[in-house]
Amino acid sequence: MTLYHRSGAFLAAASMLLSVGTAYAASSGEQCAAELSAPVEFRISHQNSTTSPIHPRLLDVVKDVDAATKGKIKLNVFPSAQLGGEMQALEQASLGQNIIFYTTSGALATAGVPELSILNGPFLTETLASAQKLAQSELVKGWEDKLADEGGLRILALNWFDSPRSILSNKAYPQPGDLSGMKMRVPEAPAYVRTFTLLKTSPLPLPFSELYLALQQGVVNAVEGGIRGMDDAKLMEVAKTVTVTNHFRIFYGFAMNSERFEKLPKACQKVMTEQFNEKGDIYSAGMDKITEETVDSLKKRGVTFVDADIPAYKEATRGFYEMFPEWPKGLFEQVQAAIK
């Protein structure tokens, strides 16, 4: 089974980074506290509930930033889209509000750096480790600086990865040709629609809340999504076969207004970026671990997992990377080089 890779080892490494990072944060935090003449406050916005795995990690960010800066930087978390959805929060930050928002590379690309949208592409990173490497690469760091200069947004971290996505149905699709003609539910986002069009399905954008009945009544033959999310929605009650494609590993992260970021002392900037990146590593490894446990539980409940022919799927969706005239020439090759 090629579903997830060495998450236990990665989680142990992330824990070691936490202890090392805490020491660095203390030093930078003391300097930050000394250089800030008065406390500053930021609101952290995310769309998930308080029971989602991301929420406690953000509370850790709040706690550790407060401790490191001796209370000089105050962060407050607003879950469940209390401050608006992803694009609303992005707009608020662009207009200068003191908001740190949970976002995807695709949404950030709309702020003037189209290159960032390639991170939403199918089969781009094979493992969590390769995704983390790309997120920390000089290539992506260059896009982040361009976004700050031209889009007015500073990315604090882009390494909050959910586990990759697979296909749920009542049959397996080990070869991409097996999907031909299938009615496939996809999220309402261009990357998904384009990918599953290349796979010769009939992509049908539907809200996630409608998937149970859509599968049960045959409105769609198959759905794609994360294992944990599909299990939480009890979709495995009406479909019992998962084709492990790992077709998307979405680049999530946090960003804020770049001018507000630049007004912070350098030591404070360092505390903020280090804390969000550190907790992103821990969150990502934890999500892979949660998914492994969910897979084990689903197998005991009679769900079948079938490995897809990943090289064949990658070849079938290669045309995705030629669909964006706004990308500079050779962008896909640059990304591949950054991962190696």
Sine and cosine of phi, psi and omega as CSV:
sin_phi,cos_phi,sin_psi,cos_psi,sin_omega,cos_omega
0.00,0.00,0.76,-0.65,-0.08,-1.00
-0.93,-0.37,0.52,0.86,-0.14,-0.99
-0.93,0.37,-0.80,0.59,-0.04,-1.00
-0.65,-0.76,0.39,-0.92,-0.22,-0.98
-0.82,-0.57,0.92,-0.40,0.21,-0.98
0.78,0.62,0.65,0.76,-0.04,-1.00
-0.91,0.42,-0.52,0.85,0.03,-1.00
-0.88,0.47,-0.71,0.70,0.02,-1.00
-0.91,0.42,-0.64,0.77,-0.01,-1.00
-0.92,0.40,-0.61,0.79,0.01,-1.00
-0.91,0.42,-0.64,0.77,0.05,-1.00
-0.90,0.44,-0.67,0.75,0.02,-1.00
-0.90,0.43,-0.63,0.78,0.02,-1.00
-0.90,0.44,-0.61,0.79,0.03,-1.00
-0.91,0.41,-0.61,0.79,0.04,-1.00
-0.91,0.41,-0.66,0.75,0.05,-1.00
-0.88,0.48,-0.57,0.82,0.01,-1.00
-0.86,0.50,-0.71,0.70,-0.03,-1.00
-0.93,0.38,-0.64,0.77,0.04,-1.00
-0.92,0.39,-0.70,0.71,-0.03,-1.00
-0.89,0.45,-0.54,0.84,0.00,-1.00
-0.89,0.46,-0.62,0.78,0.01,-1.00
-0.91,0.42,-0.71,0.70,0.04,-1.00
-0.89,0.46,-0.66,0.75,-0.03,-1.00
-0.89,0.46,-0.59,0.81,0.01,-1.00
-0.88,0.47,-0.70,0.71,0.00,-1.00
-0.90,0.44,-0.76,0.65,0.02,-1.00
-0.91,0.41,-0.59,0.81,-0.02,-1.00
-0.90,0.43,-0.65,0.76,0.03,-1.00
-0.89,0.45,-0.67,0.75,0.03,-1.00
-0.92,0.39,-0.65,0.76,0.04,-1.00
-0.86,0.51,-0.73,0.68,-0.01,-1.00
-0.87,0.49,-0.61,0.79,-0.02,-1.00
-0.94,0.34,-0.55,0.83,-0.10,-0.99
-1.00,0.04,-0.34,0.94,0.03,-1.00
-0.99,0.12,0.85,-0.52,-0.01,-1.00
-0.96,0.27,-0.44,0.90,0.00,-1.00
-0.53,-0.85,0.43,-0.90,0.02,-1.00
-0.88,0.48,0.52,-0.86,0.11,-0.99
-0.84,-0.54,0.47,-0.88,-0.09,-1.00
-0.78,-0.63,0.64,-0.77,0.09,-1.00
-0.72,-0.69,0.56,-0.83,0.06,-1.00
-0.98,-0.19,0.78,-0.63,0.06,-1.00
-0.99,-0.13,0.85,-0.52,-0.03,-1.00
-0.95,-0.31,0.76,-0.65,0.19,-0.98
-0.61,-0.79,0.31,-0.95,-0.14,-0.99
-1.00,-0.09,-0.14,0.99,-0.07,-1.00
-1.00,0.06,0.25,-0.97,0.00,-1.00
-0.98,0.18,0.12,-0.99,0.02,-1.00
-0.95,0.31,-0.25,0.97,0.03,-1.00
-1.00,-0.02,-0.06,1.00,0.01,-1.00
-0.97,0.26,0.43,-0.90,-0.03,-1.00
-0.89,0.46,-0.39,0.92,-0.06,-1.00
-0.96,0.29,-0.51,0.86,-0.14,-0.99
-0.89,0.45,-0.75,0.66,0.02,-1.00
-0.89,0.45,-0.51,0.86,0.05,-1.00
-0.91,0.41,-0.61,0.79,0.04,-1.00
-0.94,0.35,-0.57,0.82,0.09,-1.00
-0.90,0.44,-0.54,0.84,0.09,-1.00
-0.91,0.42,-0.65,0.76,0.06,-1.00
-0.86,0.51,-0.74,0.67,-0.01,-1.00
-0.84,0.55,-0.75,0.66,-0.05,-1.00
-0.89,0.45,-0.71,0.70,-0.10,-0.99
-0.97,0.25,-0.55,0.83,0.08,-1.00
-0.92,0.39,-0.66,0.75,0.02,-1.00
-0.88,0.47,-0.70,0.71,-0.02,-1.00
-0.92,0.38,-0.69,0.72,-0.06,-1.00
-0.90,0.43,-0.60,0.80,-0.08,-1.00
-0.99,-0.15,0.20,0.98,0.02,-1.00
0.81,0.58,0.65,0.76,0.07,-1.00
0.99,0.16,0.08,1.00,-0.04,-1.00
-0.97,0.26,-0.47,0.88,0.10,-1.00
-0.93,-0.38,0.90,-0.44,-0.02,-1.00
-0.96,-0.27,0.81,-0.58,0.05,-1.00
-0.89,-0.45,0.68,-0.73,0.06,-1.00
-0.81,-0.59,0.73,-0.68,-0.07,-1.00
-0.99,-0.11,0.74,-0.67,0.04,-1.00
-0.86,-0.50,0.99,-0.15,-0.04,-1.00
-0.99,0.11,-0.02,-1.00,0.15,-0.99
0.83,0.56,0.58,0.81,0.06,-1.00
0.83,0.55,0.56,0.83,0.02,-1.00
-0.88,0.48,-0.49,0.87,0.01,-1.00
-0.98,-0.18,0.22,0.98,0.00,-1.00
0.94,-0.33,0.21,-0.98,0.03,-1.00
-0.96,0.29,-0.07,-1.00,-0.09,-1.00
-0.84,0.54,-0.77,0.64,-0.06,-1.00
-0.95,0.32,-0.54,0.84,0.06,-1.00
-0.91,0.42,-0.68,0.73,0.02,-1.00
-0.91,0.41,-0.63,0.78,0.05,-1.00
-0.86,0.50,-0.69,0.72,0.00,-1.00
-0.90,0.43,-0.66,0.75,0.02,-1.00
-0.87,0.50,-0.70,0.72,0.02,-1.00
-0.91,0.42,-0.65,0.76,0.02,-1.00
-0.87,0.49,-0.53,0.85,-0.01,-1.00
-1.00,0.08,0.04,1.00,0.13,-0.99
0.98,-0.19,0.09,1.00,-0.02,-1.00
-0.96,0.30,0.38,-0.92,-0.09,-1.00
-1.00,0.09,0.89,0.46,-0.06,-1.00
-0.84,-0.55,0.71,-0.71,0.14,-0.99
-0.95,-0.33,0.86,-0.50,-0.19,-0.98
-0.87,-0.49,0.57,-0.82,0.06,-1.00
-0.98,0.18,0.77,-0.64,-0.17,-0.99
-0.43,-0.90,0.10,-0.99,0.07,-1.00
-0.91,-0.41,0.32,-0.95,0.05,-1.00
-0.88,0.47,-0.54,0.84,0.00,-1.00
-0.90,0.44,-0.66,0.75,0.04,-1.00
-0.92,0.39,-0.66,0.75,0.01,-1.00
-0.90,0.44,-0.51,0.86,0.00,-1.00
-0.88,0.48,-0.45,0.89,-0.02,-1.00
-0.95,0.31,-0.19,0.98,-0.02,-1.00
-1.00,-0.04,0.32,0.95,0.14,-0.99
0.92,-0.40,0.08,1.00,0.03,-1.00
-0.79,-0.61,0.99,0.17,-0.08,-1.00
-0.87,0.50,-0.39,0.92,0.00,-1.00
-0.84,0.54,-0.52,0.85,-0.03,-1.00
-0.88,0.47,-0.42,0.91,-0.05,-1.00
-0.94,0.34,-0.29,0.96,0.03,-1.00
-0.91,0.42,-0.40,0.91,0.01,-1.00
-0.92,0.39,-0.24,0.97,0.07,-1.00
-1.00,0.04,0.03,1.00,-0.12,-0.99
-0.95,0.30,0.39,-0.92,-0.03,-1.00
-0.96,0.27,0.61,-0.79,0.10,-0.99
0.82,0.58,0.57,0.82,-0.06,-1.00
-0.98,0.20,-0.67,0.74,-0.01,-1.00
-0.82,-0.58,0.78,-0.63,-0.10,-0.99
-0.99,0.17,-0.46,0.89,-0.07,-1.00
-0.68,-0.73,0.23,-0.97,0.10,-0.99
-0.88,0.48,-0.65,0.76,-0.01,-1.00
-0.87,0.49,-0.66,0.75,0.00,-1.00
-0.94,0.34,-0.56,0.83,0.06,-1.00
-0.91,0.41,-0.67,0.74,0.04,-1.00
-0.89,0.45,-0.64,0.76,0.01,-1.00
-0.89,0.46,-0.68,0.73,0.02,-1.00
-0.91,0.42,-0.66,0.75,-0.01,-1.00
-0.87,0.49,-0.52,0.85,-0.03,-1.00
-0.99,-0.13,0.11,0.99,-0.08,-1.00
-0.96,0.28,0.36,-0.93,0.06,-1.00
-0.89,0.45,-0.52,0.86,0.03,-1.00
-0.87,0.49,-0.78,0.62,-0.01,-1.00
-0.93,0.36,-0.61,0.80,0.05,-1.00
-0.87,0.50,-0.58,0.81,0.06,-1.00
-0.90,0.43,-0.64,0.77,0.06,-1.00
-0.91,0.42,-0.60,0.80,0.02,-1.00
-0.90,0.44,-0.66,0.75,0.04,-1.00
-0.91,0.41,-0.63,0.78,0.04,-1.00
-0.90,0.44,-0.63,0.77,0.03,-1.00
-0.90,0.44,-0.63,0.78,0.03,-1.00
-0.91,0.42,-0.66,0.75,-0.04,-1.00
-0.96,0.27,-0.68,0.73,-0.14,-0.99
-0.97,-0.23,-0.40,0.91,-0.03,-1.00
-0.94,-0.34,-0.12,0.99,0.04,-1.00
0.96,0.29,0.33,0.94,-0.02,-1.00
-0.80,-0.61,0.71,-0.70,0.05,-1.00
-0.95,-0.31,0.86,-0.51,0.08,-1.00
-0.98,0.22,0.82,-0.57,0.06,-1.00
-1.00,0.08,-0.57,0.82,0.03,-1.00
-0.29,-0.96,0.53,-0.85,0.03,-1.00
-0.70,-0.71,0.63,0.78,-0.12,-0.99
-0.78,-0.63,0.51,0.86,0.04,-1.00
-0.99,-0.16,1.00,0.07,-0.13,-0.99
-0.99,-0.10,0.77,-0.64,0.29,-0.96
-0.98,0.21,0.19,-0.98,0.05,-1.00
-0.94,0.34,0.40,-0.92,-0.05,-1.00
-0.92,0.39,0.25,-0.97,-0.15,-0.99
-0.97,-0.24,0.47,-0.88,-0.01,-1.00
-0.70,-0.72,-0.09,-1.00,-0.10,-0.99
-0.91,-0.42,0.76,-0.65,0.03,-1.00
-0.92,-0.38,0.73,-0.69,0.01,-1.00
-0.32,-0.95,-0.20,-0.98,0.13,-0.99
-0.98,-0.20,0.16,0.99,0.10,-0.99
-0.56,-0.83,0.25,-0.97,-0.01,-1.00
-1.00,-0.10,0.43,-0.90,0.03,-1.00
-0.76,-0.65,0.90,0.43,-0.08,-1.00
-0.90,0.43,-0.49,0.87,0.05,-1.00
-0.95,-0.32,0.59,-0.80,-0.02,-1.00
-0.84,0.54,-0.54,0.84,0.02,-1.00
-0.90,0.44,-0.36,0.93,0.02,-1.00
-0.91,0.41,-0.35,0.94,-0.02,-1.00
-0.99,0.12,-0.17,0.99,-0.11,-0.99
-0.81,0.58,0.83,-0.56,0.05,-1.00
1.00,0.09,-0.10,0.99,-0.02,-1.00
-0.94,0.34,0.60,-0.80,0.11,-0.99
-1.00,0.08,0.95,-0.30,-0.16,-0.99
-0.93,-0.36,0.85,-0.53,0.10,-1.00
-0.97,0.25,0.74,-0.67,0.07,-1.00
-0.72,-0.69,0.40,-0.91,0.13,-0.99
-0.89,0.45,0.31,-0.95,-0.02,-1.00
-0.99,0.11,0.94,0.33,0.01,-1.00
-0.58,-0.81,0.64,-0.76,-0.09,-1.00
-0.84,0.55,-0.61,0.79,-0.05,-1.00
-0.87,0.49,-0.64,0.77,-0.01,-1.00
-0.94,0.33,-0.73,0.69,-0.03,-1.00
-0.87,0.49,-0.71,0.71,-0.02,-1.00
-0.91,0.41,-0.66,0.75,-0.01,-1.00
-0.89,0.46,-0.74,0.68,-0.07,-1.00
-0.99,0.17,-0.25,0.97,0.21,-0.98
-0.94,0.33,-0.67,0.74,0.07,-1.00
-0.88,0.48,-0.50,0.86,0.02,-1.00
-1.00,0.09,0.17,0.99,0.12,-0.99
0.90,0.44,0.46,0.89,0.17,-0.99
-1.00,0.01,0.07,-1.00,0.18,-0.98
-0.97,-0.25,1.00,-0.01,-0.08,-1.00
-0.93,0.38,0.73,-0.68,-0.02,-1.00
-0.82,-0.57,0.97,-0.24,0.05,-1.00
-0.92,0.39,0.84,-0.55,0.02,-1.00
-0.66,-0.75,0.57,-0.82,0.11,-0.99
-0.87,0.48,0.55,-0.83,-0.03,-1.00
-0.85,0.52,-0.56,0.83,-0.05,-1.00
-0.91,0.41,-0.29,0.96,-0.05,-1.00
-0.99,-0.11,0.01,1.00,-0.17,-0.98
-0.94,0.34,-0.59,0.80,-0.03,-1.00
-0.85,0.53,-0.81,0.59,-0.01,-1.00
-0.92,0.39,-0.58,0.81,-0.01,-1.00
-0.88,0.47,-0.66,0.75,0.06,-1.00
-0.94,0.34,-0.70,0.72,-0.07,-1.00
-0.89,0.45,-0.62,0.78,-0.08,-1.00
-1.00,-0.08,0.02,1.00,0.04,-1.00
0.98,0.21,0.26,0.96,0.08,-1.00
-0.88,0.47,-0.59,0.81,0.13,-0.99
-0.79,-0.62,0.46,-0.89,0.07,-1.00
-1.00,0.05,-0.45,0.89,-0.12,-0.99
-0.42,-0.91,0.36,-0.93,0.08,-1.00
-0.73,-0.68,0.38,-0.92,0.10,-1.00
-0.88,-0.47,0.49,-0.87,0.00,-1.00
0.16,-0.99,-0.03,-1.00,0.08,-1.00
-0.98,0.17,0.59,-0.81,-0.07,-1.00
-0.85,0.53,-0.73,0.68,-0.06,-1.00
-0.90,0.44,-0.70,0.71,-0.02,-1.00
-0.90,0.44,-0.64,0.77,0.01,-1.00
-0.93,0.37,-0.58,0.81,0.05,-1.00
-0.93,0.37,-0.68,0.74,0.03,-1.00
-0.85,0.52,-0.56,0.83,0.02,-1.00
-0.99,0.11,0.07,1.00,0.04,-1.00
0.87,0.49,0.47,0.88,-0.02,-1.00
-0.92,0.39,-0.42,0.91,0.00,-1.00
-0.95,0.32,-0.08,1.00,0.14,-0.99
-0.96,0.29,-0.43,0.90,-0.07,-1.00
-0.90,-0.44,-0.07,1.00,0.09,-1.00
-0.53,-0.85,0.69,-0.73,-0.22,-0.98
-0.85,-0.53,0.17,0.99,-0.04,-1.00
-0.78,-0.62,0.82,-0.58,0.05,-1.00
-0.95,-0.32,0.83,-0.55,0.16,-0.99
-1.00,-0.08,0.89,-0.46,-0.11,-0.99
-0.99,0.14,0.99,-0.10,-0.01,-1.00
-0.98,-0.19,-0.50,0.86,-0.07,-1.00
0.78,0.62,0.70,0.72,-0.18,-0.98
-0.97,0.26,-0.46,0.89,0.06,-1.00
-0.74,-0.68,0.68,-0.73,0.27,-0.96
-0.81,-0.59,0.99,-0.16,-0.17,-0.99
-0.96,0.29,0.67,-0.74,0.06,-1.00
-1.00,0.06,0.97,-0.22,0.09,-1.00
-0.98,-0.22,0.36,-0.93,0.07,-1.00
-0.07,-1.00,-0.33,-0.94,-0.06,-1.00
-0.73,-0.68,0.63,-0.78,0.00,-1.00
-0.63,-0.78,0.25,-0.97,-0.01,-1.00
-0.49,-0.87,0.06,-1.00,0.05,-1.00
-0.90,0.44,0.78,-0.63,-0.09,-1.00
-0.93,0.36,-0.56,0.83,0.00,-1.00
-0.92,0.40,-0.67,0.75,0.05,-1.00
-0.89,0.45,-0.63,0.78,0.02,-1.00
-0.89,0.45,-0.71,0.70,-0.06,-1.00
-0.92,0.39,-0.41,0.91,0.03,-1.00
-0.96,0.27,-0.30,0.95,0.06,-1.00
-0.96,0.27,0.57,-0.82,0.14,-0.99
-0.84,0.54,0.46,-0.89,-0.04,-1.00
-0.82,0.57,-0.63,0.78,0.00,-1.00
-0.90,0.44,-0.59,0.81,0.02,-1.00
-0.94,0.34,-0.63,0.78,0.08,-1.00
-0.85,0.52,-0.67,0.74,-0.03,-1.00
-0.90,0.43,-0.69,0.73,0.03,-1.00
-0.86,0.51,-0.70,0.71,-0.05,-1.00
-0.91,0.42,-0.77,0.64,-0.04,-1.00
-0.92,0.39,-0.63,0.77,0.00,-1.00
-0.90,0.43,-0.67,0.74,-0.03,-1.00
-0.92,0.40,-0.68,0.73,0.00,-1.00
-0.93,0.36,-0.60,0.80,0.04,-1.00
-0.94,0.33,-0.67,0.74,0.00,-1.00
-0.87,0.49,-0.75,0.67,-0.02,-1.00
-0.94,0.33,-0.46,0.89,0.07,-1.00
-0.90,0.43,-0.67,0.74,0.05,-1.00
-0.87,0.49,-0.70,0.71,-0.03,-1.00
-0.92,0.40,-0.69,0.73,0.03,-1.00
-0.86,0.50,-0.72,0.69,-0.07,-1.00
-0.89,0.45,-0.72,0.69,0.04,-1.00
-0.89,0.46,-0.62,0.78,0.03,-1.00
-0.90,0.44,-0.62,0.79,0.01,-1.00
-0.91,0.41,-0.64,0.77,0.07,-1.00
-0.90,0.44,-0.63,0.78,0.02,-1.00
-0.91,0.42,-0.69,0.72,0.03,-1.00
-0.86,0.51,-0.66,0.75,-0.02,-1.00
-0.92,0.39,-0.66,0.75,0.05,-1.00
-0.85,0.52,-0.67,0.74,0.01,-1.00
-0.92,0.39,-0.61,0.79,0.03,-1.00
-0.91,0.42,-0.66,0.75,0.03,-1.00
-0.87,0.50,-0.72,0.70,0.02,-1.00
-0.86,0.51,-0.67,0.74,0.01,-1.00
-0.92,0.40,-0.66,0.75,-0.02,-1.00
-0.91,0.41,-0.62,0.78,0.04,-1.00
-0.87,0.50,-0.64,0.77,0.02,-1.00
-0.92,0.39,-0.39,0.92,0.01,-1.00
-1.00,-0.07,0.19,0.98,0.13,-0.99
1.00,-0.05,0.18,0.98,0.04,-1.00
-1.00,0.09,0.71,-0.71,-0.01,-1.00
-0.99,-0.13,0.69,-0.72,0.05,-1.00
-0.91,-0.42,0.79,-0.62,-0.04,-1.00
-0.83,-0.56,0.78,-0.62,0.03,-1.00
-0.96,0.29,0.72,-0.70,0.10,-0.99
-1.00,0.10,0.39,-0.92,0.14,-0.99
-0.98,0.19,1.00,0.01,-0.13,-0.99
-0.87,0.49,-0.71,0.70,0.03,-1.00
-0.84,0.54,-0.61,0.79,0.02,-1.00
-0.92,0.38,-0.65,0.76,0.04,-1.00
-0.91,0.43,-0.67,0.74,0.02,-1.00
-0.87,0.50,-0.68,0.73,0.00,-1.00
-0.91,0.41,-0.63,0.77,-0.02,-1.00
-0.92,0.40,-0.44,0.90,-0.04,-1.00
-0.96,-0.29,0.15,0.99,-0.03,-1.00
-0.85,0.52,-0.51,0.86,-0.01,-1.00
-0.90,0.43,-0.28,0.96,0.05,-1.00
-0.82,0.57,-0.63,0.78,-0.12,-0.99
-0.99,0.17,0.10,1.00,0.09,-1.00
-0.91,-0.42,0.18,0.98,-0.10,-1.00
-0.99,-0.11,0.05,1.00,-0.15,-0.99
-0.83,-0.55,1.00,-0.01,-0.01,-1.00
-0.90,0.44,-0.30,0.95,0.01,-1.00
-0.97,0.23,-0.20,0.98,0.04,-1.00
-0.99,0.16,0.60,-0.80,0.09,-1.00
-0.92,0.39,0.47,-0.89,-0.02,-1.00
-0.88,0.48,0.68,-0.74,0.04,-1.00
0.99,0.16,0.22,0.97,-0.07,-1.00
-0.90,0.45,-0.69,0.72,-0.01,-1.00
-0.86,0.51,-0.68,0.73,0.00,-1.00
-0.91,0.42,-0.59,0.81,0.06,-1.00
-0.89,0.45,-0.66,0.75,0.01,-1.00
-0.91,0.42,-0.70,0.72,0.01,-1.00
-0.88,0.48,-0.62,0.78,0.04,-1.00
-0.91,0.40,-0.58,0.82,-0.01,-1.00
-0.93,0.36,-0.45,0.89,-0.02,-1.00
-0.98,0.19,-0.52,0.85,-0.09,-1.00
-0.93,0.38,0.00,0.00,0.00,0.00
